[in-house]
């Protein structure tokens, strides 16, 4: 009888392991909470001759373990982006100010926490 149960236990353990490993990485739903472009602030990025705007999206992502938040940065950040995980407390993070500089971007949240991302990280994401 035990021999008949072992394959079921192995399959259940494998499915559980797969859910634990892949589940948090599988996005079920996403929502853009804030978006803006560096060109609106008069700042562009890229090698000489091909200066382009970079986008910033604050995104709420839901997966099997719950919700988490990321900044998506890059030209065309809706599809190709440099991700930066953010989260300060239990409420949705809210952006107070975005400061675009030639060397990067600084995002300040209403909690007074801030994140600086160098332009080299997001200016050529493709």
MDTraj code that builds the backbone (N, CA, C; nanometers):
import mdtraj as md
import numpy as np

residues = "UNK UNK UNK UNK UNK UNK UNK UNK UNK UNK UNK UNK UNK UNK UNK UNK UNK UNK UNK UNK UNK UNK UNK UNK UNK UNK UNK UNK UNK UNK UNK UNK UNK UNK UNK UNK UNK UNK UNK UNK UNK UNK UNK UNK UNK UNK UNK UNK UNK UNK UNK UNK UNK UNK UNK UNK UNK UNK UNK UNK UNK UNK UNK UNK UNK UNK UNK UNK UNK UNK UNK UNK UNK UNK UNK UNK UNK UNK UNK UNK UNK UNK UNK UNK UNK UNK UNK UNK UNK UNK UNK UNK UNK UNK UNK UNK UNK UNK UNK UNK UNK UNK UNK UNK UNK UNK UNK UNK UNK UNK UNK UNK UNK UNK UNK UNK UNK UNK UNK UNK UNK UNK UNK UNK UNK UNK".split()
xyz = np.array([
    [0.0818, -0.1192, 0.0000],
    [0.0000, 0.0000, 0.0000],
    [0.0864, 0.1259, 0.0000],
    [0.1940, 0.1239, 0.0789],
    [0.2834, 0.2391, 0.0865],
    [0.3470, 0.2669, -0.0492],
    [0.3766, 0.1619, -0.1245],
    [0.4362, 0.1784, -0.2572],
    [0.3443, 0.2551, -0.3508],
    [0.2141, 0.2391, -0.3340],
    [0.1189, 0.3094, -0.4200],
    [0.1087, 0.4569, -0.3827],
    [0.1359, 0.4908, -0.2580],
    [0.1255, 0.6287, -0.2120],
    [0.2499, 0.7119, -0.2422],
    [0.3649, 0.6480, -0.2548],
    [0.4909, 0.7206, -0.2753],
    [0.4881, 0.8081, -0.4012],
    [0.4430, 0.7582, -0.5181],
    [0.4393, 0.8473, -0.6350],
    [0.3509, 0.9707, -0.6121],
    [0.2415, 0.9557, -0.5404],
    [0.1546, 1.0695, -0.5104],
    [0.2243, 1.1712, -0.4218],
    [0.2976, 1.1239, -0.3216],
    [0.3728, 1.2139, -0.2338],
    [0.4827, 1.2866, -0.3104],
    [0.5507, 1.2158, -0.3982],
    [0.6577, 1.2763, -0.4785],
    [0.5994, 1.3837, -0.5701],
    [0.4869, 1.3549, -0.6334],
    [0.4229, 1.4522, -0.7214],
    [0.3762, 1.5745, -0.6423],
    [0.3163, 1.5527, -0.5270],
    [0.2710, 1.6645, -0.4435],
    [0.3886, 1.7499, -0.3981],
    [0.4986, 1.6866, -0.3594],
    [0.6176, 1.7605, -0.3164],
    [0.6765, 1.8398, -0.4323],
    [0.6785, 1.7817, -0.5502],
    [0.7318, 1.8511, -0.6672],
    [0.6444, 1.9719, -0.7026],
    [0.5135, 1.9554, -0.6992],
    [0.4235, 2.0678, -0.7283],
    [0.4366, 2.1779, -0.6238],
    [0.4494, 2.1407, -0.4980],
    [0.4673, 2.2389, -0.3918],
    [0.5989, 2.3162, -0.4116],
    [0.7060, 2.2450, -0.4411],
    [0.8351, 2.3088, -0.4654],
    [0.8306, 2.4029, -0.5844],
    [0.7615, 2.3622, -0.6888],
    [0.7469, 2.4462, -0.8070],
    [0.6687, 2.5728, -0.7742],
    [0.5624, 2.5598, -0.6966],
    [0.4822, 2.6770, -0.6582],
    [0.5635, 2.7728, -0.5727],
    [0.6451, 2.7195, -0.4825],
    [0.7273, 2.8043, -0.3949],
    [0.8352, 2.8761, -0.4746],
    [0.8961, 2.8087, -0.5700],
    [1.0044, 2.8693, -0.6483],
    [0.9548, 2.9649, -0.7557],
    [0.8505, 2.9285, -0.8269],
    [0.8043, 3.0081, -0.9400],
    [0.6929, 3.1041, -0.9017],
    [0.6089, 3.0688, -0.8068],
    [0.4938, 3.1503, -0.7686],
    [0.5239, 3.2965, -0.7438],
    [0.6245, 3.3300, -0.6616],
    [0.6531, 3.4712, -0.6365],
    [0.7024, 3.5471, -0.7598],
    [0.7518, 3.4773, -0.8596],
    [0.8021, 3.5433, -0.9811],
    [0.6947, 3.5577, -1.0890],
    [0.5840, 3.4901, -1.0721],
    [0.4775, 3.4911, -1.1715],
    [0.3799, 3.6035, -1.1390],
    [0.3779, 3.7061, -1.2232],
    [0.2899, 3.8205, -1.2013],
    [0.1503, 3.7870, -1.2529],
    [0.0518, 3.7997, -1.1638],
    [-0.0867, 3.7725, -1.1997],
    [-0.1575, 3.8972, -1.2529],
    [-0.1194, 4.0137, -1.1991],
    [-0.1825, 4.1396, -1.2377],
    [-0.0870, 4.2528, -1.2033],
    [-0.0921, 4.3613, -1.2793],
    [-0.0102, 4.4784, -1.2481],
    [-0.0915, 4.6050, -1.2716],
    [-0.0533, 4.7100, -1.1990],
    [-0.1204, 4.8392, -1.2116],
    [-0.0169, 4.9495, -1.1990],
    [-0.0163, 5.0436, -1.2932],
    [0.0750, 5.1573, -1.2880],
    [0.0141, 5.2621, -1.1951],
    [0.0864, 5.2952, -1.0876],
    [0.0383, 5.3924, -0.9892],
    [0.0857, 5.5344, -1.0200],
    [0.1983, 5.5467, -1.0902],
    [0.2560, 5.6782, -1.1227],
    [0.3426, 5.6598, -1.2466],
    [0.3400, 5.7575, -1.3353],
    [0.4294, 5.7519, -1.4512],
    [0.4675, 5.8926, -1.4946],
    [0.5881, 5.9038, -1.5443],
    [0.6356, 6.0296, -1.6015],
    [0.7576, 6.0022, -1.6875],
    [0.7990, 6.1046, -1.7618],
    [0.9110, 6.0916, -1.8549],
    [1.0153, 6.1985, -1.8261],
    [1.1419, 6.1622, -1.8454],
    [1.2509, 6.2559, -1.8194],
    [1.2456, 6.3761, -1.9136],
    [1.1968, 6.3565, -2.0353],
    [1.1901, 6.4675, -2.1319],
    [1.0989, 6.5787, -2.0818],
    [0.9973, 6.5439, -2.0019],
    [0.9090, 6.6463, -1.9454],
    [0.9850, 6.7394, -1.8516],
    [1.0952, 6.6905, -1.7953],
    [1.1806, 6.7718, -1.7082],
    [1.2995, 6.8291, -1.7851],
    [1.3051, 6.8048, -1.9165],
    [1.4126, 6.8576, -1.9993],
    [1.5411, 6.7776, -1.9947],
    [1.5343, 6.6505, -1.9519],
    [1.6541, 6.5665, -1.9415],
    [1.6383, 6.4469, -2.0338],
    [1.7421, 6.4192, -2.1134],
    [1.7439, 6.3009, -2.1988],
    [1.8731, 6.2242, -2.1736],
    [1.8753, 6.0985, -2.2175],
    [1.9883, 6.0100, -2.1910],
    [2.0304, 5.9393, -2.3180],
    [2.1503, 5.8845, -2.3152],
    [2.1995, 5.8047, -2.4256],
    [2.3313, 5.8571, -2.4762],
    [2.3972, 5.7768, -2.5609],
    [2.5238, 5.8203, -2.6182],
    [2.5030, 5.9414, -2.7092],
    [2.6085, 6.0141, -2.7307],
    [2.5980, 6.1362, -2.8122],
    [2.5346, 6.1044, -2.9466],
    [2.4439, 6.1899, -2.9864],
    [2.3757, 6.1710, -3.1137],
    [2.2437, 6.0965, -3.1024],
    [2.2235, 6.0199, -2.9972],
    [2.0971, 5.9455, -2.9839],
    [2.0374, 5.9675, -2.8453],
    [2.0133, 6.0917, -2.8134],
    [1.9559, 6.1269, -2.6836],
    [1.8059, 6.0964, -2.6848],
    [1.7594, 6.0251, -2.5829],
    [1.6171, 5.9957, -2.5764],
    [1.5662, 6.0028, -2.4335],
    [1.4383, 6.0169, -2.4242],
    [1.3725, 6.0268, -2.2948],
    [1.3689, 5.8904, -2.2272],
    [1.3722, 5.8912, -2.0956],
    [1.3503, 5.7699, -2.0184],
    [1.2202, 5.7846, -1.9413],
    [1.1514, 5.6742, -1.9248],
    [1.0255, 5.6731, -1.8518],
    [1.0472, 5.6186, -1.7114],
    [0.9580, 5.6589, -1.6231],
    [0.9545, 5.6057, -1.4876],
    [0.8109, 5.5654, -1.4595],
    [0.7917, 5.4400, -1.4201],
    [0.6604, 5.3898, -1.3804],
    [0.6733, 5.3318, -1.2399],
    [0.5849, 5.3704, -1.1499],
    [0.5713, 5.3041, -1.0204],
    [0.4604, 5.2024, -1.0395],
    [0.4937, 5.0743, -1.0224],
    [0.4016, 4.9666, -1.0564],
    [0.3732, 4.8807, -0.9340],
    [0.2457, 4.8469, -0.9160],
    [0.2045, 4.7511, -0.8137],
    [0.1844, 4.6182, -0.8843],
    [0.2533, 4.5150, -0.8368],
    [0.2485, 4.3826, -0.8980],
    [0.1888, 4.2824, -0.7997],
    [0.0942, 4.2040, -0.8464],
    [0.0352, 4.0990, -0.7640],
    [0.0845, 3.9638, -0.8133],
    [0.1254, 3.8783, -0.7171],
    [0.1593, 3.7404, -0.7486],
    [0.0935, 3.6511, -0.6433],
    [0.1255, 3.5239, -0.6424],
    [0.0581, 3.4319, -0.5503],
    [0.0881, 3.4605, -0.4038],
    [0.1936, 3.5333, -0.3750],
    [0.2275, 3.5635, -0.2362],
    [0.1764, 3.7001, -0.1918],
    [0.1149, 3.7772, -0.2801],
    [0.0627, 3.9085, -0.2437],
    [0.1103, 4.0159, -0.3401],
    [0.1080, 4.1405, -0.2932],
    [0.1452, 4.2541, -0.3768],
    [0.2832, 4.3060, -0.3382],
    [0.3559, 4.3568, -0.4372],
    [0.4805, 4.4279, -0.4118],
    [0.4926, 4.5391, -0.5157],
    [0.5916, 4.6250, -0.4977],
    [0.6025, 4.7474, -0.5773],
    [0.7406, 4.7559, -0.6415],
    [0.7425, 4.8076, -0.7644],
    [0.8675, 4.8287, -0.8356],
    [0.8625, 4.9606, -0.9106],
    [0.9800, 5.0219, -0.9245],
    [0.9984, 5.1298, -1.0202],
    [1.0485, 5.0638, -1.1479],
    [0.9902, 5.0984, -1.2600],
    [1.0383, 5.0519, -1.3896],
    [1.0954, 5.1736, -1.4611],
    [1.2236, 5.1677, -1.4955],
    [1.2937, 5.2800, -1.5564],
    [1.3531, 5.2399, -1.6902],
    [1.3433, 5.3290, -1.7872],
    [1.4063, 5.3058, -1.9161],
    [1.3266, 5.3664, -2.0281],
    [1.3878, 5.3758, -2.1456],
    [1.3136, 5.4243, -2.2617],
    [1.2072, 5.3211, -2.2983],
    [1.0827, 5.3631, -2.3008],
    [0.9745, 5.2674, -2.3269],
    [0.9552, 5.1723, -2.2111],
    [0.9490, 5.2236, -2.0886],
    [0.9464, 5.1406, -1.9673],
    [0.8248, 5.0500, -1.9560],
    [0.7296, 5.0659, -2.0433],
    [0.6136, 4.9767, -2.0392],
    [0.6544, 4.8343, -2.0773],
    [0.7546, 4.8211, -2.1642],
    [0.7931, 4.6891, -2.2137],
    [0.9350, 4.6484, -2.1747],
    [1.0284, 4.7418, -2.1765],
    [1.1680, 4.7134, -2.1432],
    [1.2099, 4.8097, -2.0344],
    [1.2610, 4.7569, -1.9246],
    [1.2890, 4.8451, -1.8122],
    [1.3930, 4.7857, -1.7187],
    [1.4475, 4.8737, -1.6379],
    [1.5348, 4.8366, -1.5279],
    [1.4463, 4.8381, -1.4028],
    [1.4296, 4.7228, -1.3349],
    [1.3408, 4.7187, -1.2184],
    [1.4130, 4.7556, -1.0889],
    [1.3438, 4.8307, -1.0034],
    [1.3941, 4.8633, -0.8701],
    [1.2807, 4.8353, -0.7724],
    [1.2982, 4.7367, -0.6860],
    [1.1935, 4.7030, -0.5888],
    [1.1880, 4.8096, -0.4806],
    [1.0677, 4.8553, -0.4486],
    [1.0486, 4.9559, -0.3437],
    [0.9348, 4.9120, -0.2523],
    [0.9365, 4.9631, -0.1322],
    [0.8300, 4.9358, -0.0370],
    [0.8676, 4.9916, 0.0982],
    [0.7859, 5.0798, 0.1468],
    [0.8123, 5.1438, 0.2757],
    [0.6837, 5.1380, 0.3558],
    [0.6711, 5.0415, 0.4428],
    [0.5490, 5.0279, 0.5216],
    [0.4482, 4.9395, 0.4494],
    [0.3242, 4.9424, 0.4984],
    [0.2224, 4.8530, 0.4443],
    [0.1336, 4.9186, 0.3395],
    [0.1367, 5.0497, 0.3289],
    [0.0510, 5.1190, 0.2318],
    [0.1222, 5.1305, 0.0965],
    [0.0423, 5.1590, -0.0073],
    [0.1008, 5.1841, -0.1396],
    [0.2003, 5.2989, -0.1287],
    [0.3227, 5.2834, -0.1827],
    [0.4151, 5.3964, -0.1828],
    [0.3628, 5.5077, -0.2728],
    [0.3825, 5.6304, -0.2304],
    [0.3405, 5.7464, -0.3098],
    [0.4615, 5.8338, -0.3360],
    [0.4762, 5.8751, -0.4599],
    [0.5901, 5.9571, -0.4987],
    [0.5584, 6.1035, -0.4691],
    [0.6509, 6.1670, -0.3991],
    [0.6381, 6.3102, -0.3726],
    [0.7098, 6.3908, -0.4800],
    [0.8305, 6.3428, -0.5206],
    [0.9105, 6.4188, -0.6162],
    [1.0017, 6.3257, -0.6955],
    [1.0180, 6.3578, -0.8226],
    [1.1139, 6.2882, -0.9084],
    [1.2100, 6.3929, -0.9598],
    [1.3379, 6.3703, -0.9351],
    [1.4406, 6.4649, -0.9776],
    [1.5297, 6.3973, -1.0825],
    [1.5098, 6.4362, -1.2082],
    [1.5897, 6.3825, -1.3182],
    [1.7170, 6.4655, -1.3304],
    [1.8320, 6.4001, -1.3313],
    [1.9612, 6.4646, -1.3538],
    [2.0326, 6.3887, -1.4661],
    [2.1294, 6.4514, -1.5299],
    [2.2031, 6.3808, -1.6357],
    [2.2676, 6.2510, -1.5860],
    [2.3056, 6.2451, -1.4589],
    [2.3713, 6.1256, -1.4057],
    [2.2776, 6.0224, -1.3481],
    [2.1468, 6.0505, -1.3426],
    [2.0527, 5.9534, -1.2871],
    [1.9233, 6.0185, -1.2451],
    [1.8467, 5.9459, -1.1686],
    [1.7176, 5.9951, -1.1204],
    [1.7057, 5.9642, -0.9714],
    [1.6496, 6.0596, -0.8973],
    [1.6225, 6.0406, -0.7557],
    [1.4721, 6.0498, -0.7351],
    [1.4164, 5.9472, -0.6748],
    [1.2733, 5.9417, -0.6478],
    [1.2546, 5.9537, -0.4971],
    [1.1780, 6.0552, -0.4554],
    [1.1495, 6.0760, -0.3137],
    [1.0023, 6.0440, -0.2897],
    [0.9770, 5.9637, -0.1881],
    [0.8419, 5.9211, -0.1555],
    [0.7845, 6.0077, -0.0433],
    [0.6554, 6.0020, -0.0236],
    [0.5903, 6.0823, 0.0800],
    [0.6350, 6.0429, 0.2203],
    [0.6966, 5.9271, 0.2344],
    [0.7502, 5.8830, 0.3636],
    [0.8872, 5.9440, 0.3913],
    [0.9388, 6.0249, 0.2997],
    [1.0715, 6.0874, 0.3038],
    [1.1833, 5.9892, 0.2669],
    [1.1508, 5.8653, 0.2363],
    [1.2493, 5.7710, 0.1841],
    [1.2776, 5.8088, 0.0397],
    [1.3990, 5.7814, -0.0059],
    [1.4324, 5.8118, -0.1452],
    [1.5196, 5.7025, -0.2034],
    [1.5168, 5.6957, -0.3357],
    [1.5950, 5.5982, -0.4113],
    [1.6645, 5.6736, -0.5234],
    [1.7944, 5.6519, -0.5382],
    [1.8693, 5.7107, -0.6493],
    [1.9135, 5.5969, -0.7410],
    [1.8876, 5.6140, -0.8701],
    [1.9274, 5.5141, -0.9692],
    [2.0166, 5.5817, -1.0719],
    [2.1431, 5.5368, -1.0855],
    [2.2332, 5.5954, -1.1851],
    [2.1807, 5.5739, -1.3272],
    [2.2030, 5.6716, -1.4120],
    [2.1546, 5.6658, -1.5507],
    [2.2101, 5.5467, -1.6271],
    [2.3307, 5.5031, -1.5957],
    [2.3891, 5.3868, -1.6653],
    [2.3027, 5.2634, -1.6476],
    [2.2264, 5.2548, -1.5398],
    [2.1420, 5.1381, -1.5145],
    [2.0184, 5.1330, -1.6028],
    [1.9663, 5.2491, -1.6444],
    [1.8392, 5.2486, -1.7157],
    [1.8403, 5.3174, -1.8514],
    [1.9442, 5.3893, -1.8859],
    [1.9397, 5.4700, -2.0079],
    [1.9502, 5.3884, -2.1356],
    [2.0019, 5.2683, -2.1282],
    [2.0163, 5.1882, -2.2508],
    [1.9484, 5.0532, -2.2394],
    [1.8445, 5.0419, -2.1584],
    [1.7740, 4.9157, -2.1418],
    [1.6989, 4.8842, -2.2694],
    [1.7251, 4.7689, -2.3282],
    [1.6558, 4.7209, -2.4484],
    [1.6749, 4.5741, -2.4610],
])
top = md.Topology()
chain = top.add_chain()
for i, resn in enumerate(residues, 1):
    res = top.add_residue(resn, chain, resSeq=i)
    for name in ("N", "CA", "C"):
        top.add_atom(name, md.element.get_by_symbol(name[0]), res)
traj = md.Trajectory(xyz[None], top)
